[in-house]
Protein backbone atom coordinates (compact mmCIF):
# COMPACT_ATOMS: atom_id res chain seq x y z
CA UNK A 1 0.00 0.00 0.00
CA UNK A 2 1.32 3.45 -0.92
CA UNK A 3 -1.22 5.85 0.54
CA UNK A 4 -1.25 9.23 -1.17
CA UNK A 5 0.70 11.96 0.57
CA UNK A 6 -2.04 14.35 -0.53
CA UNK A 7 -4.97 14.65 1.85
CA UNK A 8 -8.15 14.01 -0.10
CA UNK A 9 -10.96 16.29 1.04
CA UNK A 10 -14.31 17.48 -0.22
CA UNK A 11 -12.78 20.88 -0.94
CA UNK A 12 -10.04 19.30 -3.07
CA UNK A 13 -12.67 17.38 -5.04
CA UNK A 14 -14.67 20.58 -5.59
CA UNK A 15 -11.52 22.42 -6.71
CA UNK A 16 -10.64 19.69 -9.21
CA UNK A 17 -14.15 19.81 -10.59
CA UNK A 18 -14.11 23.62 -10.87
CA UNK A 19 -10.84 23.39 -12.79
CA UNK A 20 -11.83 20.70 -15.28
CA UNK A 21 -15.59 20.05 -15.09
CA UNK A 22 -17.13 23.26 -13.76
CA UNK A 23 -20.68 22.20 -14.61
CA UNK A 24 -20.38 19.57 -11.83
CA UNK A 25 -18.67 21.76 -9.23
CA UNK A 26 -21.82 22.87 -7.39
CA UNK A 27 -23.10 19.36 -6.62
CA UNK A 28 -22.90 18.26 -2.96
CA UNK A 29 -19.67 16.33 -2.22
CA UNK A 30 -19.07 13.89 0.62
CA UNK A 31 -16.88 10.85 1.28
CA UNK A 32 -18.45 7.62 0.08
CA UNK A 33 -15.76 5.00 0.76
CA UNK A 34 -12.05 4.32 0.94
CA UNK A 35 -11.45 1.44 -1.44
CA UNK A 36 -8.37 -0.66 -2.11
CA UNK A 37 -7.11 1.51 -4.99
CA UNK A 38 -9.32 4.61 -4.86
CA UNK A 39 -11.26 6.87 -2.58
CA UNK A 40 -14.86 7.42 -3.65
CA UNK A 41 -16.44 10.83 -3.14
CA UNK A 42 -20.16 11.05 -3.74
CA UNK A 43 -21.20 13.79 -6.13
CA UNK A 44 -24.88 14.50 -5.75
CA UNK A 45 -27.26 11.56 -5.82
CA UNK A 46 -26.14 9.84 -9.01
CA UNK A 47 -22.38 10.35 -9.47
CA UNK A 48 -19.12 9.56 -7.69
CA UNK A 49 -15.57 10.88 -8.08
CA UNK A 50 -12.87 8.21 -7.86
CA UNK A 51 -9.34 9.33 -6.98
CA UNK A 52 -6.32 7.01 -6.67
CA UNK A 53 -4.88 6.99 -3.18
CA UNK A 54 -3.42 3.68 -2.04
CA UNK A 55 -1.64 1.65 -4.73
CA UNK A 56 1.03 2.39 -7.31
CA UNK A 57 -1.03 0.73 -10.06
CA UNK A 58 -4.23 2.72 -9.46
CA UNK A 59 -3.53 5.35 -12.13
CA UNK A 60 -3.28 2.80 -14.94
CA UNK A 61 -6.41 1.01 -13.74
CA UNK A 62 -8.48 4.19 -14.01
CA UNK A 63 -7.29 4.76 -17.58
CA UNK A 64 -8.30 1.18 -18.40
CA UNK A 65 -11.76 1.56 -16.87
CA UNK A 66 -12.39 4.83 -18.66
CA UNK A 67 -11.43 3.21 -21.97
CA UNK A 68 -13.27 -0.10 -21.80
CA UNK A 69 -16.16 -0.03 -19.33
CA UNK A 70 -18.41 2.28 -21.43
CA UNK A 71 -18.05 -0.19 -24.32
CA UNK A 72 -19.02 -3.22 -22.23
CA UNK A 73 -21.66 -1.64 -19.98
CA UNK A 74 -24.65 -1.66 -22.38
CA UNK A 75 -24.75 -5.46 -22.51
CA UNK A 76 -24.47 -6.09 -18.76
CA UNK A 77 -27.69 -6.85 -16.86
CA UNK A 78 -26.57 -5.49 -13.46
CA UNK A 79 -25.82 -1.84 -12.64
CA UNK A 80 -22.12 -0.97 -12.78
CA UNK A 81 -20.21 2.32 -12.36
CA UNK A 82 -19.90 3.74 -15.87
CA UNK A 83 -17.26 6.47 -16.40
CA UNK A 84 -18.76 9.83 -17.41
CA UNK A 85 -15.84 12.26 -17.16
CA UNK A 86 -12.05 12.06 -17.02
CA UNK A 87 -9.83 14.20 -14.84
CA UNK A 88 -6.32 14.92 -16.04
CA UNK A 89 -3.36 14.96 -13.62
CA UNK A 90 -2.53 18.50 -12.48
CA UNK A 91 -0.46 20.43 -9.98
CA UNK A 92 -3.32 20.17 -7.50
CA UNK A 93 -3.55 16.38 -7.85
CA UNK A 94 -0.83 14.58 -9.88
CA UNK A 95 -2.98 11.56 -10.77
CA UNK A 96 -5.83 10.88 -13.18
CA UNK A 97 -9.32 10.64 -11.71
CA UNK A 98 -12.74 9.83 -13.08
CA UNK A 99 -16.40 10.61 -12.48
CA UNK A 100 -18.68 7.58 -12.75
CA UNK A 101 -22.28 6.75 -12.13
CA UNK A 102 -23.12 5.75 -8.56
CA UNK A 103 -24.35 2.19 -7.97
CA UNK A 104 -26.53 1.80 -4.85
CA UNK A 105 -26.25 -1.23 -2.59
CA UNK A 106 -24.06 -2.60 0.19
CA UNK A 107 -20.82 -4.56 -0.39
CA UNK A 108 -21.38 -8.27 0.10
CA UNK A 109 -18.58 -8.52 2.67
CA UNK A 110 -20.83 -6.41 4.92
CA UNK A 111 -24.24 -7.50 3.64
CA UNK A 112 -23.92 -11.13 2.48
CA UNK A 113 -26.22 -12.85 0.02
CA UNK A 114 -29.32 -14.24 1.76
CA UNK A 115 -31.52 -14.82 -1.31
CA UNK A 116 -29.74 -17.72 -3.04
CA UNK A 117 -31.99 -18.33 -6.04
CA UNK A 118 -32.23 -14.69 -7.11
CA UNK A 119 -28.54 -14.07 -6.49
CA UNK A 120 -27.33 -17.17 -8.33
CA UNK A 121 -29.46 -16.20 -11.30
CA UNK A 122 -28.29 -12.57 -11.23
CA UNK A 123 -24.61 -13.51 -10.97
CA UNK A 124 -24.88 -16.09 -13.75
CA UNK A 125 -26.63 -13.61 -16.04
CA UNK A 126 -23.94 -11.02 -15.38
CA UNK A 127 -20.94 -13.23 -16.15
CA UNK A 128 -22.72 -14.84 -19.11
CA UNK A 129 -23.23 -11.39 -20.64
CA UNK A 130 -19.68 -10.28 -19.87
CA UNK A 131 -17.94 -13.45 -21.08
CA UNK A 132 -17.78 -12.66 -24.77
CA UNK A 133 -14.64 -12.94 -26.93
CA UNK A 134 -12.39 -9.98 -26.17
CA UNK A 135 -10.83 -7.72 -28.76
CA UNK A 136 -7.16 -8.08 -29.63
CA UNK A 137 -6.51 -4.80 -27.80
CA UNK A 138 -8.01 -6.08 -24.53
CA UNK A 139 -5.76 -5.69 -21.49
CA UNK A 140 -3.80 -8.63 -20.12
CA UNK A 141 -4.60 -9.61 -16.56
CA UNK A 142 -2.20 -9.03 -13.70
CA UNK A 143 -1.87 -12.48 -12.14
CA UNK A 144 -5.35 -13.60 -13.19
CA UNK A 145 -7.07 -15.04 -16.23
CA UNK A 146 -4.17 -17.28 -17.27
CA UNK A 147 -3.22 -20.93 -16.61
CA UNK A 148 -3.49 -21.75 -12.91
CA UNK A 149 -0.04 -23.33 -12.89
CA UNK A 150 1.40 -19.84 -13.43
CA UNK A 151 0.13 -18.89 -9.97
CA UNK A 152 1.46 -21.90 -8.06
CA UNK A 153 4.24 -19.93 -6.38
CA UNK A 154 1.75 -17.33 -5.18
CA UNK A 155 -0.57 -20.06 -3.91
CA UNK A 156 2.23 -21.71 -1.94
CA UNK A 157 3.30 -18.41 -0.41
CA UNK A 158 -0.24 -17.48 0.64
CA UNK A 159 -0.98 -20.94 2.02
CA UNK A 160 2.22 -20.90 4.07
CA UNK A 161 1.47 -17.43 5.42
CA UNK A 162 -2.14 -18.28 6.34
CA UNK A 163 -1.05 -21.53 8.01
CA UNK A 164 1.67 -19.80 10.03
CA UNK A 165 -0.86 -17.22 11.25
CA UNK A 166 -3.20 -19.99 12.38
CA UNK A 167 -5.86 -19.07 9.83
CA UNK A 168 -5.82 -22.56 8.24
CA UNK A 169 -5.78 -25.75 10.29
CA UNK A 170 -5.70 -28.30 7.45
CA UNK A 171 -3.34 -27.00 4.77
CA UNK A 172 -3.22 -30.43 3.12
CA UNK A 173 -6.94 -30.23 2.38
CA UNK A 174 -6.51 -26.79 0.80
CA UNK A 175 -3.55 -28.04 -1.19
CA UNK A 176 -5.62 -30.96 -2.49
CA UNK A 177 -8.26 -28.61 -3.91
CA UNK A 178 -5.54 -26.58 -5.59
CA UNK A 179 -3.76 -29.60 -7.06
CA UNK A 180 -7.00 -30.94 -8.54
CA UNK A 181 -7.60 -27.56 -10.15
CA UNK A 182 -4.07 -27.24 -11.56
CA UNK A 183 -4.31 -30.75 -13.02
CA UNK A 184 -7.41 -29.82 -15.05
CA UNK A 185 -6.91 -28.99 -18.76
CA UNK A 186 -6.25 -25.32 -19.48
CA UNK A 187 -8.81 -23.10 -21.20
CA UNK A 188 -8.51 -23.67 -24.95
CA UNK A 189 -11.16 -21.23 -26.13
CA UNK A 190 -10.72 -17.59 -27.15
CA UNK A 191 -9.81 -15.12 -24.39
CA UNK A 192 -13.07 -13.81 -22.93
CA UNK A 193 -13.76 -10.51 -21.21
CA UNK A 194 -13.37 -10.93 -17.44
CA UNK A 195 -14.14 -8.74 -14.47
CA UNK A 196 -11.32 -10.70 -12.76
CA UNK A 197 -12.00 -9.40 -9.25
CA UNK A 198 -15.44 -10.66 -8.23
CA UNK A 199 -14.96 -10.84 -4.48
CA UNK A 200 -17.47 -9.73 -1.82
CA UNK A 201 -16.24 -6.14 -1.55
CA UNK A 202 -16.81 -5.64 -5.30
CA UNK A 203 -20.30 -7.11 -5.49
CA UNK A 204 -23.26 -5.19 -4.06
CA UNK A 205 -26.42 -6.54 -2.51
CA UNK A 206 -29.84 -5.07 -1.82
CA UNK A 207 -32.19 -6.91 0.55
CA UNK A 208 -29.93 -9.97 0.35
CA UNK A 209 -29.85 -10.19 -3.45
CA UNK A 210 -26.92 -9.36 -5.73
CA UNK A 211 -27.81 -6.00 -7.23
CA UNK A 212 -24.63 -4.47 -8.70
CA UNK A 213 -20.95 -4.97 -9.52
CA UNK A 214 -18.21 -2.36 -9.00
CA UNK A 215 -14.46 -1.86 -9.49
CA UNK A 216 -13.46 -2.91 -12.99
CA UNK A 217 -9.81 -2.07 -12.43
CA UNK A 218 -8.71 -5.65 -13.11
CA UNK A 219 -10.79 -5.98 -16.29
CA UNK A 220 -8.91 -8.23 -18.71
CA UNK A 221 -9.20 -11.10 -21.18
CA UNK A 222 -8.66 -14.75 -20.33
CA UNK A 223 -10.10 -17.94 -18.85
CA UNK A 224 -13.75 -17.57 -17.72
CA UNK A 225 -12.99 -19.80 -14.73
CA UNK A 226 -11.44 -16.74 -13.11
CA UNK A 227 -14.90 -15.16 -12.78
CA UNK A 228 -16.83 -18.39 -12.20
CA UNK A 229 -14.87 -18.69 -8.95
CA UNK A 230 -17.23 -16.05 -7.58
CA UNK A 231 -19.89 -18.72 -7.02
CA UNK A 232 -17.88 -20.26 -4.18
CA UNK A 233 -16.88 -16.88 -2.79
CA UNK A 234 -20.27 -15.12 -2.87
CA UNK A 235 -23.09 -17.65 -2.82
CA UNK A 236 -24.47 -19.90 -0.09
CA UNK A 237 -23.76 -23.63 -0.37
CA UNK A 238 -27.15 -24.44 -1.87
CA UNK A 239 -26.82 -21.87 -4.68
CA UNK A 240 -23.66 -23.00 -6.49
CA UNK A 241 -25.46 -25.63 -8.58
CA UNK A 242 -28.12 -23.04 -9.43
CA UNK A 243 -25.39 -20.71 -10.66
CA UNK A 244 -23.72 -23.43 -12.72
CA UNK A 245 -27.00 -24.39 -14.38
CA UNK A 246 -27.90 -20.78 -15.16
CA UNK A 247 -24.52 -19.81 -16.69
CA UNK A 248 -24.20 -20.14 -20.47
CA UNK A 249 -22.65 -22.06 -22.02
CA UNK A 250 -22.85 -24.67 -19.24
CA UNK A 251 -19.27 -24.99 -17.94
CA UNK A 252 -17.54 -28.31 -18.41
CA UNK A 253 -15.88 -30.26 -15.59
CA UNK A 254 -12.42 -28.85 -16.32
CA UNK A 255 -13.65 -25.26 -16.20
CA UNK A 256 -15.39 -25.89 -12.87
CA UNK A 257 -12.21 -27.41 -11.43
CA UNK A 258 -10.17 -24.39 -12.55
CA UNK A 259 -12.83 -22.10 -11.07
CA UNK A 260 -12.39 -23.85 -7.73
CA UNK A 261 -8.65 -23.20 -7.98
CA UNK A 262 -9.24 -19.52 -8.60
CA UNK A 263 -11.65 -19.51 -5.65
CA UNK A 264 -8.91 -20.93 -3.41
CA UNK A 265 -6.56 -18.12 -4.46
CA UNK A 266 -9.20 -15.51 -3.72
CA UNK A 267 -10.13 -17.08 -0.40
CA UNK A 268 -6.49 -17.19 0.76
CA UNK A 269 -6.02 -13.55 -0.16
CA UNK A 270 -9.21 -12.66 1.70
CA UNK A 271 -8.05 -14.51 4.81
CA UNK A 272 -4.74 -12.66 4.88
CA UNK A 273 -6.26 -9.24 4.17
CA UNK A 274 -8.96 -9.88 6.75
CA UNK A 275 -6.40 -10.90 9.38
CA UNK A 276 -4.37 -7.78 8.64
CA UNK A 277 -7.50 -5.73 9.24
CA UNK A 278 -8.18 -7.42 12.57
CA UNK A 279 -4.61 -6.62 13.63
CA UNK A 280 -4.91 -3.03 12.43
CA UNK A 281 -2.23 -3.32 9.73
CA UNK A 282 -2.18 -1.03 6.67
CA UNK A 283 -4.33 -2.36 3.85
CA UNK A 284 -6.23 -4.69 6.13
CA UNK A 285 -9.98 -5.22 5.71
CA UNK A 286 -11.48 -7.10 8.69
CA UNK A 287 -14.75 -7.76 6.84
CA UNK A 288 -12.91 -9.79 4.20
CA UNK A 289 -12.01 -12.60 6.60
CA UNK A 290 -15.39 -14.24 7.34
CA UNK A 291 -16.52 -14.72 3.71
CA UNK A 292 -13.06 -15.98 2.77
CA UNK A 293 -13.11 -18.50 5.60
CA UNK A 294 -16.60 -19.68 4.62
CA UNK A 295 -15.54 -20.05 0.97
CA UNK A 296 -12.47 -22.10 1.87
CA UNK A 297 -14.52 -24.44 4.06
CA UNK A 298 -17.05 -24.76 1.23
CA UNK A 299 -14.32 -25.71 -1.23
CA UNK A 300 -12.73 -28.24 1.10
CA UNK A 301 -16.02 -29.89 1.98
CA UNK A 302 -16.96 -30.38 -1.67
CA UNK A 303 -13.54 -31.59 -2.85
CA UNK A 304 -13.30 -34.82 -4.83
CA UNK A 305 -11.35 -37.19 -2.58
CA UNK A 306 -11.27 -40.10 -4.99
N, C-alpha and C positions, 0 to 999 in steps of 0.2 A: 504494500500500500504506500502510495506517495501523495499524501493529502496536500492539496493546494495550499501554498503559502498565502494566497489571497483570501481574505475573509469574504465569503459570499453572503450578501445581505439583500433585503428587498430593495434598498436604495440603489445598490449596484445593478440589480436586474432592471430597475426602472431607467437608470442612466444608459445602460446598453441598448435598451429599447428606444429611448429618445434619440440616440445616436444613429441607429440603423433601421429601426422600424417604428417611427414616431406615431403612426396611426394606432399602435398597440400600447403606447406608453401610459395612457390614463386608466388602463384596466387595473383593478385591485390585484396586488401581488402578495403572496404569503407562502411560506415554506410548506411544501407538500411531503417530501421524503428525502432522506439521504440514502441513495442507492450505492451499489458496489462501485460503479464507475462514475455516476453523475449525481448531482443534487437536482431535485425537481422542485421548481417554484411555480405554484399555481398562478395562472393568469386569467382572472375572471372565472366564469363557470365552466368554460369549454376548452381552455388551452392550458399548456404547461411549458415552461422554459426549462430546458435541460442543459446544465453546465458541467463539464468535466471537473472532477475534484480529487479523485482518489487513486487513479491508476495511470501509468505511463501510456497505456494503449488507448485510453478513452477518446483522444482526439480523432484517431483513425476510425474508431467505431462509429462516431457520429457522422463522419463523412460517408461511411458505408450506408448507414441507415437512411440518410438524406437522399442518397442516390437510388437505392433499390426498393425501400419499403413502399413508396407511392406507386411503384409499378406492380407490386404483388398484392397490395391491400384490396383492390376491388374484388378479387376472387375469394377472399377469406371470409368465412361465415361468422367469426367472432370479432367484436370490436378490438382494434389495436391502435396504438398511438401513431398517427400518420403525420410525418413532418410537413409543416406549412411554411415555415420561414427558416432561413439560414443566417446565422450570425458570424461575421468574419472576425478572426483574431484582431485585437487592437491593443493600444497602450493601456487601456483600462483593464482589459482581460485578455491575456495572450493565448487564448485557446478558442477554437470554434465552439459554437453553441447553436442549438436549434429550438424552434418553437413547434410543438406537436399538439395534436388533439389530446384531450384528457379522456382517459378510460376509467369510468367509475368501477368500484368493487374493492374488495379487500384481498391482499395477498394470501395465497393458500397456506403459507407457513403460519399465518395467524388465524385464518378462518378456513379450516380444512373442508374438503368435500364431504358432504353428508347426504347428498342425493346421488346415489351411484348410477342409476340408469340414465338420468338426464346428463350427468357429467361425462360418463363414458361415451355417450352419443355425441355430445358437443365436442369433446376432445378428438374423437375419431373423425368427425366431419372437418375439423380444423386442419389436422395433419393430412388428411386425404386431399383437401383443396390445395394445401401448400406444396405437397410432394409431387411436383411436376418437373419434367426435365429442365435443368438450369441452362442458361445461356453460357456460351464459351467464356464470356467475360465475368462470370459469377465469381465471387471471392472464394478463396480456399480457406477451409477451417483452421483455427488454431487449436491443435490437439483434439479435434473431434471431426467426425464424418468420414474418417479413413479406416483402414483395416485395424481391428482391435489389437492385433499383435504389436502394432506400432506404439501402443500405450502400456505395454507390459511393465516397463521400468517404472512408469508413474504409478501403476497399480501397486507394484511391490513396495514402493516407497510409502504410499498412503496407508497400505495395510499394516506395514511395520509401525508407522507412527501411531495409528489408531489403536493397535494392540498394546504398544508400550504405554499409552495413556490410559489403558484400561477400558477403552470404549468398545472393544470387541473381545469376547471371551472364547470364541471358537474360530480362530483364523483359518483353520483347515477347511471348515465348511464354506467360508467366504471364498477361499482359494479354489475350491471345487467348482463353484458356480462360474468363476472367472475362466477356469481351464476348459470347461464345457463350451463356453462362449467363444473362446479363442480358437478352439478346434473346429468350429462350424465353418463352412465355406464362406469366403468373402463375397460381398455384394458384386455381382457381375453385370448389373444393369447400368443405365446412364446415370451420371450424378444428378441427384434430385435436389431441389431447393429444401433447405433445412432451417428451422429456427435455431437448433443446436444448443439451446440452453433452457429447456422446458423443465425447470425445477419449481418448487412451490412458491418462491418469492417472485417468480415471473409469470405466474398464472393467477388470475383474479377469480374470486367467487362472489356470488350474490345469493343470499339465502341458501347456502350450501351447494350451489350449482356453479360449475365453471362458466364464467360470463365474459372473460376477456383474456388477452395475452399481451404482455408488455416486453420491453427490452429486446430489440432485435440486433443488438450489437455483435452477436456471434453468428449472424446470418451467413450461410455458406452453402456450398453444394457438396453432396456426398451420399453416404449410405443412409437410407431412411431409418434403419435400426436406431440411429442416434436419437431421433425424436420419439420413436415408438417406446423407448425406455421410460418415457413419462408415465406410462400406464402403471408401472410398479412404484413410481415415486409419488404419484398424485392420487391414485384411485384406491378405494377400499378393496379388500381381498375379493369380494364377490363381484367386482365390476371389471376385472381384467379380461375375462372371457367376453363380456359384452363389448368392450373396446375392440378386441381382436376381430370379432365378428362384424363390427360396424365399419372397420377400416377397409378401404378399397385401394388396390386389389388385396384380397385376403393374404396376409403375410405367410410365407412358407415357414417350415420348422427352423431352417437355418437363420432366417431373419429374426425370428423370435428369440433364438438362442443369443444372437449378437445383441439384440435389444436388452436382454438380461445382463449381458456383460457391460453395456453402457450404463445400465441402471446401477450396477455395482460401483462403477467409477463415480457416478453422481452421488450415490449414498455415502461413500467414503469421504468425498469432499465435504458433503453436508455435515457429517459427524465431526470432522476436524474444525470446520468453520464454526459450527455450533459450540463445540467445546471451547474454542478461543473466545467466543462471546461470553460464555459462562464465567470464564476466568478474567474477563475484562481486557483482553488483548486487542490491539489494533486490527481492524478488519473482521473481528468476530461478530457473529450473528446468532445469539442464543436461540432464536426461534427456528433455526435451521436444523438443530439437533434432533428433536423428536420425530419429524417426518422422515429424516434420513435413517434413524434407527428402525422405525416401523418398516421402511422399504427394505432394509437389509434383512430383517427377520422374515419378511414376506418372500424374498428371493431364496433364502436358505430353506425355508419350509417347503417350497415348491420345487426344489432342485431334483433332478433325475439322478437317483443314487444307484442306478443299475451298473 
